[in-house]
Amino acid sequence: MAKKSITRRWIVNNLGVIVLALIVIELTVIYAIQSYFYSSAKQYLVSKINAVGSVLSIHSQDSSASFSAEMRNMLETFNEKDKIELMAINSKGRIVLTSSGFSPDEDSPMPDYEEALESGGEGSYIGKLGGSEKILAVSMLISSLNSEYSSVRMVTSLTDIDRTIKSYIIAVTIIASIIILIIVTTGLYFAGSIVKPIRQISQIARKFAIGDFSVRIDSKSDDEIGDLCTAINHMADELSTAEAMKNEFISSVSHELRTPLTAIKGWAETLMIDGGGSPDTMKKGIGVIINETERLSQMVEELLDFSRMQNGHFTLQSEDMDILAELGDAVLIYSDNARRENKKIIYEEPEMLPFVHGDKNRIRQVFINVIDNAVKYSSAGDVVTIKASAKDGQVIISVADTGCGIKKSDLSKVKTKFYKANHTRRGSGIGLAVADEIISLHGGTLDITSAGEGLGTTVTIKLPAKDGS
C-alpha cells in the first residue's frame, strides 16, 4: 500500500475543499455579474420601449395625424438606431417596419413577442436568432392604440456586454488563481515545516532503535514541533544515560560476581592441594568460602528481587513485627566488619518502638542494604550512627555516616536503578532502588540527604506504625 504523506493528504483534503469553494464562489460571482449586466440592459430597453409607447399613445389621440406616418417617421428618426433596432409588428404578427430599413426573415421566431401576446403587455427574450450573435429583444403590445399594428419591438446586440462580462470573468479567474497559488505556496511551506522535522525525527528514531543515541534533532521552531523535538532530544539524553548506567551495571555485577568466585576458587584449589593438613588453613579457607558464598547469594537474591519488581511479581509476606529486632540483627551483622576496617558503628537503641505491619525479611534486607552502603562508602576512622524513634504514628530509622558523601547533582539520582554515584566502591547500583521500592510497598518513605562530597550521607526511613501499638 502506497504511503500517504501529510502533504498529499493536505492537497487532497484541504486544498480540494478550498478549490471547490473558490470555484463555487467564482461561478456565483460570474452569474451575478451576468445577471446584473443583462438585467440593466433589459431595464434600459424597457424604459426606451415605454417611451416609444407613450409617444405613440399621444399620436393615436390626434385624429388629424396619420398613425402609420407617425410610426414610420419615428422609426426613421430613432436616434439610437446604431445600437438598438426598433421594429413595428402588424396585426398579423409580421415585422413591417424597422429603424435600420432592413426587413428580417419572416420565419425568424420572436419569443418576446409571443410572451407579450400571452401576458397582454410586455415580453423579453435573450438568445441567438438566425446566427451566432447573441441578442436581447423586448416587445410591447400597442394593438389598443391602432388596429393596424399589434406591437413595437426593440432588439440590441449583447456582443459588447458579453465582452465586458468576459473581461470580468477573466479578472475573477485570475484573482481566484492567485488566491489558489498563494494558498498552495503557503500551505506547502507550512506542510513542509511540519513534514521536514517529522522526517528528521523518523530518521533519528531509527538510529535510537539500533542503540545510537549520539544524534540529536536540530529544531529552531518554538511551537509544538519544537517542543516535540526538545522532548525527543531529552528522551535521547535519558536513554543514553540509562544505556551507560546499564553498561556500568553489567560491568559492576560482573566484577562483583568475579571477586567472590575468584576467592572461592582460589581457596578451593588451596584446600585441594593442602589436603586439609593444616587445621588453621582449612578453617580459614572454609570460612572464606562460606562468607563469599553468602555474599554471592545476597547478590543473586538482590538481582532476583529487582527482576520481580520490574515484572510486577514482587510480593510481601506481611505480619506484625518488632522492627527493633530486625534493625538489631542488621547492626550486629556489620559491627564486626566495621571494627575490622577501623570504622565505628554507633547504635542508639531505644527501649521500645511501636510494632510495624510488614514483611520482616524484606525490612531487614533494607536495613542491611542501607547499613552496608554506609560502611562501604566510609573510610577508616569514619563513624556510622544509627538511630530509631517514633513520632506522629511513624517509626523513624536514620543511618548517618561521615563518609565520602554525595554530590548535589547526583543526589536526585541515587535511588535510580543502575545508578552509582561513586564508581570506586563495590556494588551493583540497584540496592537502593530495591530498598526504596520495598519501603514504598510498606507505605513508607526512604529519603537520602547529603551536604556534599566528603560531608557524609544520611538515610532516613519512615514506616507507618501499627494502629494501637
TITOR-254946 format. One record per residue (C-alpha): x, y, z; chain; residue in three letters; residue number from 1. Coordinates in steps of 0.25 Angstrom, whole numbers. Layout:
# residues N
REC:x:y:z:chain:res:n
REC:X:Y:Z:A:ALA:NUM $
...
# end
This chain:
# residues 469
REC:x:y:z:chain:res:n
REC:0:0:0:A:MET:1 $
REC:6:13:-4:A:ALA:2 $
REC:9:23:7:A:LYS:3 $
REC:0:35:9:A:LYS:4 $
REC:9:47:13:A:SER:5 $
REC:3:59:21:A:ILE:6 $
REC:6:68:9:A:THR:7 $
REC:-2:59:-1:A:ARG:8 $
REC:-13:58:9:A:ARG:9 $
REC:-14:73:11:A:TRP:10 $
REC:-14:75:-4:A:ILE:11 $
REC:-25:65:-6:A:VAL:12 $
REC:-34:69:6:A:ASN:13 $
REC:-31:84:10:A:ASN:14 $
REC:-27:89:-4:A:LEU:15 $
REC:-38:81:-11:A:GLY:16 $
REC:-49:87:-2:A:VAL:17 $
REC:-43:101:-4:A:ILE:18 $
REC:-42:100:-19:A:VAL:19 $
REC:-56:95:-19:A:LEU:20 $
REC:-61:107:-10:A:ALA:21 $
REC:-54:116:-19:A:LEU:22 $
REC:-60:110:-32:A:ILE:23 $
REC:-74:111:-26:A:VAL:24 $
REC:-71:126:-22:A:ILE:25 $
REC:-65:129:-35:A:GLU:26 $
REC:-78:123:-42:A:LEU:27 $
REC:-87:131:-33:A:THR:28 $
REC:-79:144:-36:A:VAL:29 $
REC:-80:141:-51:A:ILE:30 $
REC:-95:138:-50:A:TYR:31 $
REC:-97:151:-42:A:ALA:32 $
REC:-89:159:-52:A:ILE:33 $
REC:-96:154:-64:A:GLN:34 $
REC:-110:155:-57:A:SER:35 $
REC:-106:170:-54:A:TYR:36 $
REC:-102:174:-68:A:PHE:37 $
REC:-113:166:-75:A:TYR:38 $
REC:-124:172:-65:A:SER:39 $
REC:-118:186:-67:A:SER:40 $
REC:-119:185:-82:A:ALA:41 $
REC:-133:179:-81:A:LYS:42 $
REC:-137:191:-72:A:GLN:43 $
REC:-131:201:-82:A:TYR:44 $
REC:-139:195:-93:A:LEU:45 $
REC:-152:194:-85:A:VAL:46 $
REC:-150:209:-82:A:SER:47 $
REC:-148:212:-97:A:LYS:48 $
REC:-159:204:-102:A:ILE:49 $
REC:-169:210:-91:A:ASN:50 $
REC:-164:224:-96:A:ALA:51 $
REC:-168:220:-110:A:VAL:52 $
REC:-181:214:-106:A:GLY:53 $
REC:-184:228:-99:A:SER:54 $
REC:-181:236:-112:A:VAL:55 $
REC:-190:226:-120:A:LEU:56 $
REC:-201:228:-110:A:SER:57 $
REC:-201:243:-112:A:ILE:58 $
REC:-201:241:-127:A:HIS:59 $
REC:-212:231:-126:A:SER:60 $
REC:-221:242:-119:A:GLN:61 $
REC:-218:252:-130:A:ASP:62 $
REC:-229:250:-141:A:SER:63 $
REC:-222:259:-151:A:SER:64 $
REC:-209:251:-152:A:ALA:65 $
REC:-207:238:-159:A:SER:66 $
REC:-203:228:-149:A:PHE:67 $
REC:-196:220:-159:A:SER:68 $
REC:-188:232:-164:A:ALA:69 $
REC:-184:235:-150:A:GLU:70 $
REC:-180:221:-147:A:MET:71 $
REC:-171:221:-160:A:ARG:72 $
REC:-165:235:-156:A:ASN:73 $
REC:-162:230:-142:A:MET:74 $
REC:-154:218:-147:A:LEU:75 $
REC:-147:226:-158:A:GLU:76 $
REC:-143:237:-147:A:THR:77 $
REC:-139:227:-136:A:PHE:78 $
REC:-127:233:-130:A:ASN:79 $
REC:-121:220:-125:A:GLU:80 $
REC:-122:212:-137:A:LYS:81 $
REC:-107:209:-137:A:ASP:82 $
REC:-109:201:-124:A:LYS:83 $
REC:-123:198:-124:A:ILE:84 $
REC:-133:193:-135:A:GLU:85 $
REC:-147:198:-134:A:LEU:86 $
REC:-158:190:-141:A:MET:87 $
REC:-172:191:-143:A:ALA:88 $
REC:-181:178:-144:A:ILE:89 $
REC:-194:178:-151:A:ASN:90 $
REC:-207:171:-147:A:SER:91 $
REC:-203:158:-154:A:LYS:92 $
REC:-190:157:-145:A:GLY:93 $
REC:-181:161:-157:A:ARG:94 $
REC:-170:171:-156:A:ILE:95 $
REC:-174:182:-166:A:VAL:96 $
REC:-164:194:-162:A:LEU:97 $
REC:-150:195:-156:A:THR:98 $
REC:-141:206:-152:A:SER:99 $
REC:-130:200:-160:A:SER:100 $
REC:-138:199:-173:A:GLY:101 $
REC:-135:184:-174:A:PHE:102 $
REC:-147:174:-172:A:SER:103 $
REC:-143:162:-164:A:PRO:104 $
REC:-146:148:-168:A:ASP:105 $
REC:-161:145:-167:A:GLU:106 $
REC:-159:131:-162:A:ASP:107 $
REC:-150:136:-150:A:SER:108 $
REC:-156:133:-137:A:PRO:109 $
REC:-160:144:-127:A:MET:110 $
REC:-161:138:-113:A:PRO:111 $
REC:-162:152:-107:A:ASP:112 $
REC:-174:156:-116:A:TYR:113 $
REC:-181:143:-113:A:GLU:114 $
REC:-179:145:-98:A:GLU:115 $
REC:-185:159:-99:A:ALA:116 $
REC:-197:153:-106:A:LEU:117 $
REC:-199:143:-95:A:GLU:118 $
REC:-197:153:-84:A:SER:119 $
REC:-205:164:-91:A:GLY:120 $
REC:-193:174:-88:A:GLY:121 $
REC:-178:172:-90:A:GLU:122 $
REC:-169:161:-93:A:GLY:123 $
REC:-154:159:-93:A:SER:124 $
REC:-144:149:-99:A:TYR:125 $
REC:-129:147:-98:A:ILE:126 $
REC:-123:137:-108:A:GLY:127 $
REC:-118:135:-122:A:LYS:128 $
REC:-127:136:-134:A:LEU:129 $
REC:-123:133:-148:A:GLY:130 $
REC:-108:133:-145:A:GLY:131 $
REC:-97:133:-135:A:SER:132 $
REC:-99:147:-130:A:GLU:133 $
REC:-106:148:-116:A:LYS:134 $
REC:-117:158:-115:A:ILE:135 $
REC:-127:164:-105:A:LEU:136 $
REC:-141:166:-110:A:ALA:137 $
REC:-153:174:-103:A:VAL:138 $
REC:-167:175:-109:A:SER:139 $
REC:-179:183:-104:A:MET:140 $
REC:-193:182:-109:A:LEU:141 $
REC:-199:194:-116:A:ILE:142 $
REC:-212:188:-122:A:SER:143 $
REC:-220:197:-113:A:SER:144 $
REC:-215:209:-120:A:LEU:145 $
REC:-217:205:-134:A:ASN:146 $
REC:-223:193:-141:A:SER:147 $
REC:-212:192:-152:A:GLU:148 $
REC:-201:190:-142:A:TYR:149 $
REC:-200:180:-131:A:SER:150 $
REC:-187:182:-125:A:SER:151 $
REC:-174:190:-125:A:VAL:152 $
REC:-161:183:-123:A:ARG:153 $
REC:-146:186:-119:A:MET:154 $
REC:-134:178:-122:A:VAL:155 $
REC:-120:180:-117:A:THR:156 $
REC:-107:172:-119:A:SER:157 $
REC:-101:166:-106:A:LEU:158 $
REC:-87:165:-112:A:THR:159 $
REC:-81:177:-105:A:ASP:160 $
REC:-88:173:-92:A:ILE:161 $
REC:-83:159:-93:A:ASP:162 $
REC:-69:164:-96:A:ARG:163 $
REC:-70:173:-83:A:THR:164 $
REC:-75:161:-75:A:ILE:165 $
REC:-64:152:-81:A:LYS:166 $
REC:-53:162:-76:A:SER:167 $
REC:-59:162:-62:A:TYR:168 $
REC:-59:146:-63:A:ILE:169 $
REC:-44:147:-67:A:ILE:170 $
REC:-42:156:-55:A:ALA:171 $
REC:-49:148:-45:A:VAL:172 $
REC:-42:135:-50:A:THR:173 $
REC:-28:142:-49:A:ILE:174 $
REC:-32:146:-35:A:ILE:175 $
REC:-36:132:-31:A:ALA:176 $
REC:-24:126:-38:A:SER:177 $
REC:-15:136:-30:A:ILE:178 $
REC:-22:132:-17:A:ILE:179 $
REC:-20:117:-20:A:ILE:180 $
REC:-6:120:-23:A:LEU:181 $
REC:-4:127:-10:A:ILE:182 $
REC:-11:116:-2:A:ILE:183 $
REC:-3:105:-9:A:VAL:184 $
REC:10:113:-7:A:THR:185 $
REC:7:116:8:A:THR:186 $
REC:1:102:10:A:GLY:187 $
REC:13:95:4:A:LEU:188 $
REC:22:103:12:A:TYR:189 $
REC:14:101:25:A:PHE:190 $
REC:13:86:22:A:ALA:191 $
REC:28:85:19:A:GLY:192 $
REC:31:92:32:A:SER:193 $
REC:24:80:39:A:ILE:194 $
REC:28:69:30:A:VAL:195 $
REC:43:72:30:A:LYS:196 $
REC:45:71:45:A:PRO:197 $
REC:36:59:45:A:ILE:198 $
REC:44:52:35:A:ARG:199 $
REC:57:56:43:A:GLN:200 $
REC:50:51:55:A:ILE:201 $
REC:47:38:48:A:SER:202 $
REC:61:36:43:A:GLN:203 $
REC:67:39:57:A:ILE:204 $
REC:57:30:64:A:ALA:205 $
REC:62:18:55:A:ARG:206 $
REC:76:21:60:A:LYS:207 $
REC:71:21:74:A:PHE:208 $
REC:64:8:71:A:ALA:209 $
REC:78:1:68:A:ILE:210 $
REC:85:8:80:A:GLY:211 $
REC:91:20:74:A:ASP:212 $
REC:88:31:84:A:PHE:213 $
REC:99:41:79:A:SER:214 $
REC:90:48:69:A:VAL:215 $
REC:80:60:73:A:ARG:216 $
REC:69:67:65:A:ILE:217 $
REC:72:81:61:A:ASP:218 $
REC:60:89:62:A:SER:219 $
REC:59:105:63:A:LYS:220 $
REC:44:106:64:A:SER:221 $
REC:37:110:77:A:ASP:222 $
REC:24:103:74:A:ASP:223 $
REC:18:89:77:A:GLU:224 $
REC:28:83:67:A:ILE:225 $
REC:40:90:75:A:GLY:226 $
REC:34:84:88:A:ASP:227 $
REC:33:70:82:A:LEU:228 $
REC:48:71:77:A:CYS:229 $
REC:52:76:90:A:THR:230 $
REC:45:65:97:A:ALA:231 $
REC:51:55:88:A:ILE:232 $
REC:65:60:90:A:ASN:233 $
REC:63:60:105:A:HIS:234 $
REC:58:45:103:A:MET:235 $
REC:71:42:96:A:ALA:236 $
REC:79:48:107:A:ASP:237 $
REC:71:40:117:A:GLU:238 $
REC:73:27:108:A:LEU:239 $
REC:87:30:107:A:SER:240 $
REC:89:31:122:A:THR:241 $
REC:81:19:124:A:ALA:242 $
REC:89:11:114:A:GLU:243 $
REC:102:16:121:A:ALA:244 $
REC:96:12:134:A:MET:245 $
REC:92:-1:129:A:LYS:246 $
REC:106:-4:123:A:ASN:247 $
REC:112:1:137:A:GLU:248 $
REC:103:-8:144:A:PHE:249 $
REC:107:-20:135:A:ILE:250 $
REC:121:-17:138:A:SER:251 $
REC:119:-15:153:A:SER:252 $
REC:111:-28:154:A:VAL:253 $
REC:122:-36:146:A:SER:254 $
REC:132:-30:155:A:HIS:255 $
REC:124:-33:168:A:GLU:256 $
REC:122:-47:164:A:LEU:257 $
REC:136:-49:159:A:ARG:258 $
REC:142:-45:172:A:THR:259 $
REC:135:-55:182:A:PRO:260 $
REC:136:-66:171:A:LEU:261 $
REC:151:-64:170:A:THR:262 $
REC:153:-65:185:A:ALA:263 $
REC:144:-77:185:A:ILE:264 $
REC:152:-84:174:A:LYS:265 $
REC:166:-80:180:A:GLY:266 $
REC:163:-85:194:A:TRP:267 $
REC:157:-98:188:A:ALA:268 $
REC:169:-100:180:A:GLU:269 $
REC:178:-97:192:A:THR:270 $
REC:170:-107:201:A:LEU:271 $
REC:171:-118:190:A:MET:272 $
REC:186:-116:189:A:ILE:273 $
REC:188:-115:204:A:ASP:274 $
REC:178:-127:206:A:GLY:275 $
REC:174:-122:220:A:GLY:276 $
REC:188:-124:226:A:GLY:277 $
REC:187:-111:234:A:SER:278 $
REC:174:-109:242:A:PRO:279 $
REC:176:-94:243:A:ASP:280 $
REC:177:-93:228:A:THR:281 $
REC:165:-102:226:A:MET:282 $
REC:157:-94:236:A:LYS:283 $
REC:161:-80:229:A:LYS:284 $
REC:158:-86:215:A:GLY:285 $
REC:145:-91:219:A:ILE:286 $
REC:141:-78:225:A:GLY:287 $
REC:145:-70:213:A:VAL:288 $
REC:137:-80:204:A:ILE:289 $
REC:125:-79:213:A:ILE:290 $
REC:125:-63:214:A:ASN:291 $
REC:127:-61:199:A:GLU:292 $
REC:116:-71:196:A:THR:293 $
REC:107:-64:205:A:GLU:294 $
REC:111:-51:198:A:ARG:295 $
REC:108:-57:185:A:LEU:296 $
REC:95:-62:190:A:SER:297 $
REC:91:-48:195:A:GLN:298 $
REC:95:-42:181:A:MET:299 $
REC:87:-52:173:A:VAL:300 $
REC:75:-50:183:A:GLU:301 $
REC:76:-35:180:A:GLU:302 $
REC:76:-37:165:A:LEU:303 $
REC:64:-46:166:A:LEU:304 $
REC:57:-36:175:A:ASP:305 $
REC:60:-26:165:A:PHE:306 $
REC:55:-35:153:A:SER:307 $
REC:42:-38:161:A:ARG:308 $
REC:40:-23:163:A:MET:309 $
REC:41:-20:148:A:GLN:310 $
REC:32:-31:145:A:ASN:311 $
REC:21:-27:155:A:GLY:312 $
REC:23:-41:163:A:HIS:313 $
REC:29:-35:175:A:PHE:314 $
REC:21:-39:187:A:THR:315 $
REC:21:-37:202:A:LEU:316 $
REC:18:-47:214:A:GLN:317 $
REC:13:-37:224:A:SER:318 $
REC:11:-39:239:A:GLU:319 $
REC:12:-31:251:A:ASP:320 $
REC:27:-30:255:A:MET:321 $
REC:37:-24:265:A:ASP:322 $
REC:45:-15:256:A:ILE:323 $
REC:55:-13:267:A:LEU:324 $
REC:59:-28:266:A:ALA:325 $
REC:61:-27:251:A:GLU:326 $
REC:69:-14:252:A:LEU:327 $
REC:78:-20:263:A:GLY:328 $
REC:81:-32:255:A:ASP:329 $
REC:85:-23:243:A:ALA:330 $
REC:94:-15:252:A:VAL:331 $
REC:100:-28:258:A:LEU:332 $
REC:104:-33:244:A:ILE:333 $
REC:112:-21:241:A:TYR:334 $
REC:118:-18:255:A:SER:335 $
REC:130:-27:254:A:ASP:336 $
REC:133:-24:239:A:ASN:337 $
REC:133:-9:242:A:ALA:338 $
REC:142:-11:254:A:ARG:339 $
REC:152:-19:245:A:ARG:340 $
REC:152:-8:235:A:GLU:341 $
REC:155:2:246:A:ASN:342 $
REC:141:8:245:A:LYS:343 $
REC:131:11:256:A:LYS:344 $
REC:116:8:257:A:ILE:345 $
REC:109:15:268:A:ILE:346 $
REC:95:9:270:A:TYR:347 $
REC:86:18:279:A:GLU:348 $
REC:75:7:282:A:GLU:349 $
REC:62:12:289:A:PRO:350 $
REC:56:3:299:A:GLU:351 $
REC:43:1:291:A:MET:352 $
REC:37:4:278:A:LEU:353 $
REC:23:2:272:A:PRO:354 $
REC:20:-10:264:A:PHE:355 $
REC:20:-10:249:A:VAL:356 $
REC:12:-18:240:A:HIS:357 $
REC:20:-23:228:A:GLY:358 $
REC:30:-33:223:A:ASP:359 $
REC:41:-35:233:A:LYS:360 $
REC:51:-41:224:A:ASN:361 $
REC:49:-30:213:A:ARG:362 $
REC:50:-19:224:A:ILE:363 $
REC:63:-26:230:A:ARG:364 $
REC:68:-26:215:A:GLN:365 $
REC:66:-11:214:A:VAL:366 $
REC:73:-9:227:A:PHE:367 $
REC:85:-18:223:A:ILE:368 $
REC:86:-11:210:A:ASN:369 $
REC:86:3:216:A:VAL:370 $
REC:96:0:227:A:ILE:371 $
REC:105:-7:217:A:ASP:372 $
REC:105:5:208:A:ASN:373 $
REC:108:14:220:A:ALA:374 $
REC:120:5:223:A:VAL:375 $
REC:124:3:209:A:LYS:376 $
REC:125:18:206:A:TYR:377 $
REC:132:21:218:A:SER:378 $
REC:147:21:221:A:SER:379 $
REC:156:17:232:A:ALA:380 $
REC:153:25:244:A:GLY:381 $
REC:139:29:240:A:ASP:382 $
REC:126:27:248:A:VAL:383 $
REC:113:21:245:A:VAL:384 $
REC:102:26:254:A:THR:385 $
REC:88:18:255:A:ILE:386 $
REC:76:24:262:A:LYS:387 $
REC:62:19:263:A:ALA:388 $
REC:50:27:269:A:SER:389 $
REC:35:28:268:A:ALA:390 $
REC:27:41:264:A:LYS:391 $
REC:13:44:259:A:ASP:392 $
REC:9:30:257:A:GLY:393 $
REC:22:27:249:A:GLN:394 $
REC:35:19:252:A:VAL:395 $
REC:47:26:248:A:ILE:396 $
REC:61:20:246:A:ILE:397 $
REC:73:28:242:A:SER:398 $
REC:86:23:237:A:VAL:399 $
REC:97:35:236:A:ALA:400 $
REC:111:33:232:A:ASP:401 $
REC:123:42:232:A:THR:402 $
REC:128:36:219:A:GLY:403 $
REC:130:41:204:A:CYS:404 $
REC:116:48:203:A:GLY:405 $
REC:109:50:190:A:ILE:406 $
REC:109:62:180:A:LYS:407 $
REC:97:70:179:A:LYS:408 $
REC:96:67:165:A:SER:409 $
REC:95:52:168:A:ASP:410 $
REC:86:53:180:A:LEU:411 $
REC:73:52:172:A:SER:412 $
REC:78:40:164:A:LYS:413 $
REC:84:31:175:A:VAL:414 $
REC:71:23:176:A:LYS:415 $
REC:70:21:161:A:THR:416 $
REC:73:7:156:A:LYS:417 $
REC:87:4:151:A:PHE:418 $
REC:92:18:156:A:TYR:419 $
REC:105:19:164:A:LYS:420 $
REC:110:32:169:A:ALA:421 $
REC:123:26:173:A:ASN:422 $
REC:129:16:163:A:HIS:423 $
REC:141:14:172:A:THR:424 $
REC:133:6:182:A:ARG:425 $
REC:127:-8:181:A:ARG:426 $
REC:112:-10:178:A:GLY:427 $
REC:103:-13:166:A:SER:428 $
REC:95:0:167:A:GLY:429 $
REC:81:-6:169:A:ILE:430 $
REC:82:-8:184:A:GLY:431 $
REC:76:6:188:A:LEU:432 $
REC:65:4:176:A:ALA:433 $
REC:61:-9:182:A:VAL:434 $
REC:61:-3:197:A:ALA:435 $
REC:53:9:192:A:ASP:436 $
REC:42:0:185:A:GLU:437 $
REC:41:-9:198:A:ILE:438 $
REC:39:3:207:A:ILE:439 $
REC:29:9:197:A:SER:440 $
REC:21:-4:197:A:LEU:441 $
REC:20:-3:212:A:HIS:442 $
REC:14:11:211:A:GLY:443 $
REC:27:18:216:A:GLY:444 $
REC:38:27:210:A:THR:445 $
REC:53:26:208:A:LEU:446 $
REC:60:39:207:A:ASP:447 $
REC:75:42:205:A:ILE:448 $
REC:81:55:209:A:THR:449 $
REC:96:59:208:A:SER:450 $
REC:103:73:210:A:ALA:451 $
REC:112:69:198:A:GLY:452 $
REC:125:62:195:A:GLU:453 $
REC:133:58:207:A:GLY:454 $
REC:122:62:217:A:LEU:455 $
REC:115:49:219:A:GLY:456 $
REC:101:44:216:A:THR:457 $
REC:88:42:224:A:THR:458 $
REC:78:31:220:A:VAL:459 $
REC:64:33:227:A:THR:460 $
REC:54:22:227:A:ILE:461 $
REC:39:25:231:A:LYS:462 $
REC:29:14:233:A:LEU:463 $
REC:15:15:238:A:PRO:464 $
REC:13:9:252:A:ALA:465 $
REC:3:-1:254:A:LYS:466 $
REC:-10:5:260:A:ASP:467 $
REC:-12:3:275:A:GLY:468 $
REC:3:-1:277:A:SER:469 $
# end
